[in-house]
Amino acid sequence: ALEEATGDFWVDFNIPVLETSNSLVFFKHAYSRYHPCIIQKGLIEDWKALECWNEKYLCEKLGDKKVSVNLTREGRADSVQYIESEGKECFIYPAEVKMTISDFFDCLNDRQPGVVPYLSQQNDNLRSEFSELLEDVNLDIQLAADVFESGIPEAANLWIGDERSVSSIHKDHYENFYAVISGAKTFTLLPPTDAAFLPERTFETIRYRACDESNPAGSLQLTKEGCPSQSLSWIPLDPDDPNVCEKFPKFARTHPLRCTVYPGEVLYIPAMWYHRVSQIQPTIAVNFWYDQRFDFRYAFYSTVQQLKDEDE
């Protein structure tokens, strides 16, 4: 019944595309419906970043300043993978290292086997580590001020990576505006009601570590030391795996939406919507997190999650 109601009355087959940032239009077609949308005009087309953010500009702007970069062997950090040395699936964290932005681009462009760099710190890094770039963007988005309880972003994050890096399916307790500066981002999104059909289990954690500080990109090893937690609850499936329904039959009841976001466009991801993110080419993006309202939607999601856990 939940599956049918979600498909019949709520989730669109395609993600709505809005050609305006008018707050009333956004409220009507996205926020009040608790549904993703792409905003094509009115939010970021006046950003200087759209014209100048490239490798040369960023290297000149940031100089020898060291910034935080995540490293993995295959580009799949913060995900569940089978670890041969452990003989089981584990949740794997990336190695977190400091390097100059020019060293980061060198590593990204060299495509050295066994190491994939991804500038993807989700800790308000745009304001905390890249303050030199703030003049190229606008953090005061009027649409957010009009619609969300707080128009001030809780975090503003800078993302730079290529097609090797994939963010596994997850949800955030934030209203999310995801703006693409260059390249393209591909998203698979699922509504919170699909929690009933997504396997979520607890996994032991492990992480990558850069063993050579003078060459952090050249020596990644796995370790259990320094993990933020010893275990973590996570969803082990990839919604874009062509065999996902064979491995996880209940996934056939979900309602995945897929879209690609291009430069100058902004994807709105409502709080608690599941999403998987990848790039189809080298891509620069910025996302803004705004505090979610813990209202009936959160209560409903929590109930679905509890019922699923009891059923399993």
Secondary structure as a PSIPRED ss2 file (coil, helix, strand):
# PSIPRED VFORMAT (PSIPRED V4.0)

   1 A C   1.000  0.000  0.000
   2 L H   0.000  1.000  0.000
   3 E H   0.000  1.000  0.000
   4 E H   0.000  1.000  0.000
   5 A H   0.000  1.000  0.000
   6 T H   0.000  1.000  0.000
   7 G H   0.000  1.000  0.000
   8 D H   0.000  1.000  0.000
   9 F H   0.000  1.000  0.000
  10 W C   1.000  0.000  0.000
  11 V C   1.000  0.000  0.000
  12 D C   1.000  0.000  0.000
  13 F C   1.000  0.000  0.000
  14 N C   1.000  0.000  0.000
  15 I C   1.000  0.000  0.000
  16 P C   1.000  0.000  0.000
  17 V E   0.000  0.000  1.000
  18 L E   0.000  0.000  1.000
  19 E C   1.000  0.000  0.000
  20 T C   1.000  0.000  0.000
  21 S C   1.000  0.000  0.000
  22 N C   1.000  0.000  0.000
  23 S H   0.000  1.000  0.000
  24 L H   0.000  1.000  0.000
  25 V H   0.000  1.000  0.000
  26 F H   0.000  1.000  0.000
  27 F H   0.000  1.000  0.000
  28 K H   0.000  1.000  0.000
  29 H H   0.000  1.000  0.000
  30 A H   0.000  1.000  0.000
  31 Y H   0.000  1.000  0.000
  32 S C   1.000  0.000  0.000
  33 R C   1.000  0.000  0.000
  34 Y C   1.000  0.000  0.000
  35 H C   1.000  0.000  0.000
  36 P C   1.000  0.000  0.000
  37 C E   0.000  0.000  1.000
  38 I E   0.000  0.000  1.000
  39 I E   0.000  0.000  1.000
  40 Q C   1.000  0.000  0.000
  41 K C   1.000  0.000  0.000
  42 G C   1.000  0.000  0.000
  43 L C   1.000  0.000  0.000
  44 I C   1.000  0.000  0.000
  45 E C   1.000  0.000  0.000
  46 D C   1.000  0.000  0.000
  47 W C   1.000  0.000  0.000
  48 K C   1.000  0.000  0.000
  49 A H   0.000  1.000  0.000
  50 L H   0.000  1.000  0.000
  51 E H   0.000  1.000  0.000
  52 C H   0.000  1.000  0.000
  53 W C   1.000  0.000  0.000
  54 N C   1.000  0.000  0.000
  55 E H   0.000  1.000  0.000
  56 K H   0.000  1.000  0.000
  57 Y H   0.000  1.000  0.000
  58 L H   0.000  1.000  0.000
  59 C H   0.000  1.000  0.000
  60 E H   0.000  1.000  0.000
  61 K H   0.000  1.000  0.000
  62 L H   0.000  1.000  0.000
  63 G C   1.000  0.000  0.000
  64 D C   1.000  0.000  0.000
  65 K C   1.000  0.000  0.000
  66 K E   0.000  0.000  1.000
  67 V E   0.000  0.000  1.000
  68 S E   0.000  0.000  1.000
  69 V E   0.000  0.000  1.000
  70 N E   0.000  0.000  1.000
  71 L E   0.000  0.000  1.000
  72 T E   0.000  0.000  1.000
  73 R C   1.000  0.000  0.000
  74 E C   1.000  0.000  0.000
  75 G C   1.000  0.000  0.000
  76 R C   1.000  0.000  0.000
  77 A C   1.000  0.000  0.000
  78 D C   1.000  0.000  0.000
  79 S E   0.000  0.000  1.000
  80 V E   0.000  0.000  1.000
  81 Q E   0.000  0.000  1.000
  82 Y E   0.000  0.000  1.000
  83 I E   0.000  0.000  1.000
  84 E C   1.000  0.000  0.000
  85 S C   1.000  0.000  0.000
  86 E C   1.000  0.000  0.000
  87 G C   1.000  0.000  0.000
  88 K E   0.000  0.000  1.000
  89 E E   0.000  0.000  1.000
  90 C E   0.000  0.000  1.000
  91 F E   0.000  0.000  1.000
  92 I E   0.000  0.000  1.000
  93 Y E   0.000  0.000  1.000
  94 P C   1.000  0.000  0.000
  95 A E   0.000  0.000  1.000
  96 E E   0.000  0.000  1.000
  97 V E   0.000  0.000  1.000
  98 K E   0.000  0.000  1.000
  99 M E   0.000  0.000  1.000
 100 T E   0.000  0.000  1.000
 101 I H   0.000  1.000  0.000
 102 S H   0.000  1.000  0.000
 103 D H   0.000  1.000  0.000
 104 F H   0.000  1.000  0.000
 105 F H   0.000  1.000  0.000
 106 D H   0.000  1.000  0.000
 107 C H   0.000  1.000  0.000
 108 L H   0.000  1.000  0.000
 109 N H   0.000  1.000  0.000
 110 D H   0.000  1.000  0.000
 111 R C   1.000  0.000  0.000
 112 Q C   1.000  0.000  0.000
 113 P C   1.000  0.000  0.000
 114 G C   1.000  0.000  0.000
 115 V C   1.000  0.000  0.000
 116 V E   0.000  0.000  1.000
 117 P E   0.000  0.000  1.000
 118 Y E   0.000  0.000  1.000
 119 L E   0.000  0.000  1.000
 120 S C   1.000  0.000  0.000
 121 Q C   1.000  0.000  0.000
 122 Q C   1.000  0.000  0.000
 123 N C   1.000  0.000  0.000
 124 D C   1.000  0.000  0.000
 125 N H   0.000  1.000  0.000
 126 L H   0.000  1.000  0.000
 127 R H   0.000  1.000  0.000
 128 S H   0.000  1.000  0.000
 129 E C   1.000  0.000  0.000
 130 F C   1.000  0.000  0.000
 131 S H   0.000  1.000  0.000
 132 E H   0.000  1.000  0.000
 133 L H   0.000  1.000  0.000
 134 L H   0.000  1.000  0.000
 135 E H   0.000  1.000  0.000
 136 D H   0.000  1.000  0.000
 137 V C   1.000  0.000  0.000
 138 N C   1.000  0.000  0.000
 139 L C   1.000  0.000  0.000
 140 D C   1.000  0.000  0.000
 141 I C   1.000  0.000  0.000
 142 Q H   0.000  1.000  0.000
 143 L H   0.000  1.000  0.000
 144 A H   0.000  1.000  0.000
 145 A H   0.000  1.000  0.000
 146 D H   0.000  1.000  0.000
 147 V H   0.000  1.000  0.000
 148 F C   1.000  0.000  0.000
 149 E C   1.000  0.000  0.000
 150 S C   1.000  0.000  0.000
 151 G C   1.000  0.000  0.000
 152 I C   1.000  0.000  0.000
 153 P C   1.000  0.000  0.000
 154 E C   1.000  0.000  0.000
 155 A E   0.000  0.000  1.000
 156 A E   0.000  0.000  1.000
 157 N E   0.000  0.000  1.000
 158 L E   0.000  0.000  1.000
 159 W E   0.000  0.000  1.000
 160 I E   0.000  0.000  1.000
 161 G E   0.000  0.000  1.000
 162 D C   1.000  0.000  0.000
 163 E C   1.000  0.000  0.000
 164 R C   1.000  0.000  0.000
 165 S C   1.000  0.000  0.000
 166 V E   0.000  0.000  1.000
 167 S E   0.000  0.000  1.000
 168 S E   0.000  0.000  1.000
 169 I E   0.000  0.000  1.000
 170 H E   0.000  0.000  1.000
 171 K C   1.000  0.000  0.000
 172 D C   1.000  0.000  0.000
 173 H C   1.000  0.000  0.000
 174 Y E   0.000  0.000  1.000
 175 E E   0.000  0.000  1.000
 176 N E   0.000  0.000  1.000
 177 F E   0.000  0.000  1.000
 178 Y E   0.000  0.000  1.000
 179 A E   0.000  0.000  1.000
 180 V E   0.000  0.000  1.000
 181 I E   0.000  0.000  1.000
 182 S E   0.000  0.000  1.000
 183 G C   1.000  0.000  0.000
 184 A C   1.000  0.000  0.000
 185 K E   0.000  0.000  1.000
 186 T E   0.000  0.000  1.000
 187 F E   0.000  0.000  1.000
 188 T E   0.000  0.000  1.000
 189 L E   0.000  0.000  1.000
 190 L E   0.000  0.000  1.000
 191 P C   1.000  0.000  0.000
 192 P H   0.000  1.000  0.000
 193 T H   0.000  1.000  0.000
 194 D H   0.000  1.000  0.000
 195 A H   0.000  1.000  0.000
 196 A H   0.000  1.000  0.000
 197 F H   0.000  1.000  0.000
 198 L C   1.000  0.000  0.000
 199 P C   1.000  0.000  0.000
 200 E C   1.000  0.000  0.000
 201 R E   0.000  0.000  1.000
 202 T E   0.000  0.000  1.000
 203 F E   0.000  0.000  1.000
 204 E E   0.000  0.000  1.000
 205 T E   0.000  0.000  1.000
 206 I E   0.000  0.000  1.000
 207 R E   0.000  0.000  1.000
 208 Y E   0.000  0.000  1.000
 209 R E   0.000  0.000  1.000
 210 A E   0.000  0.000  1.000
 211 C C   1.000  0.000  0.000
 212 D C   1.000  0.000  0.000
 213 E C   1.000  0.000  0.000
 214 S C   1.000  0.000  0.000
 215 N C   1.000  0.000  0.000
 216 P H   0.000  1.000  0.000
 217 A H   0.000  1.000  0.000
 218 G H   0.000  1.000  0.000
 219 S C   1.000  0.000  0.000
 220 L E   0.000  0.000  1.000
 221 Q E   0.000  0.000  1.000
 222 L E   0.000  0.000  1.000
 223 T E   0.000  0.000  1.000
 224 K C   1.000  0.000  0.000
 225 E C   1.000  0.000  0.000
 226 G C   1.000  0.000  0.000
 227 C C   1.000  0.000  0.000
 228 P C   1.000  0.000  0.000
 229 S C   1.000  0.000  0.000
 230 Q C   1.000  0.000  0.000
 231 S E   0.000  0.000  1.000
 232 L E   0.000  0.000  1.000
 233 S E   0.000  0.000  1.000
 234 W E   0.000  0.000  1.000
 235 I C   1.000  0.000  0.000
 236 P C   1.000  0.000  0.000
 237 L C   1.000  0.000  0.000
 238 D C   1.000  0.000  0.000
 239 P C   1.000  0.000  0.000
 240 D C   1.000  0.000  0.000
 241 D C   1.000  0.000  0.000
 242 P C   1.000  0.000  0.000
 243 N C   1.000  0.000  0.000
 244 V H   0.000  1.000  0.000
 245 C H   0.000  1.000  0.000
 246 E H   0.000  1.000  0.000
 247 K H   0.000  1.000  0.000
 248 F C   1.000  0.000  0.000
 249 P H   0.000  1.000  0.000
 250 K H   0.000  1.000  0.000
 251 F H   0.000  1.000  0.000
 252 A H   0.000  1.000  0.000
 253 R H   0.000  1.000  0.000
 254 T C   1.000  0.000  0.000
 255 H C   1.000  0.000  0.000
 256 P C   1.000  0.000  0.000
 257 L E   0.000  0.000  1.000
 258 R E   0.000  0.000  1.000
 259 C E   0.000  0.000  1.000
 260 T E   0.000  0.000  1.000
 261 V E   0.000  0.000  1.000
 262 Y C   1.000  0.000  0.000
 263 P C   1.000  0.000  0.000
 264 G C   1.000  0.000  0.000
 265 E C   1.000  0.000  0.000
 266 V E   0.000  0.000  1.000
 267 L E   0.000  0.000  1.000
 268 Y E   0.000  0.000  1.000
 269 I E   0.000  0.000  1.000
 270 P C   1.000  0.000  0.000
 271 A C   1.000  0.000  0.000
 272 M C   1.000  0.000  0.000
 273 W C   1.000  0.000  0.000
 274 Y E   0.000  0.000  1.000
 275 H E   0.000  0.000  1.000
 276 R E   0.000  0.000  1.000
 277 V E   0.000  0.000  1.000
 278 S E   0.000  0.000  1.000
 279 Q E   0.000  0.000  1.000
 280 I C   1.000  0.000  0.000
 281 Q C   1.000  0.000  0.000
 282 P C   1.000  0.000  0.000
 283 T E   0.000  0.000  1.000
 284 I E   0.000  0.000  1.000
 285 A E   0.000  0.000  1.000
 286 V E   0.000  0.000  1.000
 287 N E   0.000  0.000  1.000
 288 F E   0.000  0.000  1.000
 289 W E   0.000  0.000  1.000
 290 Y E   0.000  0.000  1.000
 291 D E   0.000  0.000  1.000
 292 Q C   1.000  0.000  0.000
 293 R C   1.000  0.000  0.000
 294 F C   1.000  0.000  0.000
 295 D C   1.000  0.000  0.000
 296 F H   0.000  1.000  0.000
 297 R H   0.000  1.000  0.000
 298 Y H   0.000  1.000  0.000
 299 A H   0.000  1.000  0.000
 300 F H   0.000  1.000  0.000
 301 Y H   0.000  1.000  0.000
 302 S H   0.000  1.000  0.000
 303 T H   0.000  1.000  0.000
 304 V H   0.000  1.000  0.000
 305 Q H   0.000  1.000  0.000
 306 Q H   0.000  1.000  0.000
 307 L H   0.000  1.000  0.000
 308 K H   0.000  1.000  0.000
 309 D H   0.000  1.000  0.000
 310 E H   0.000  1.000  0.000
 311 D H   0.000  1.000  0.000
 312 E C   1.000  0.000  0.000
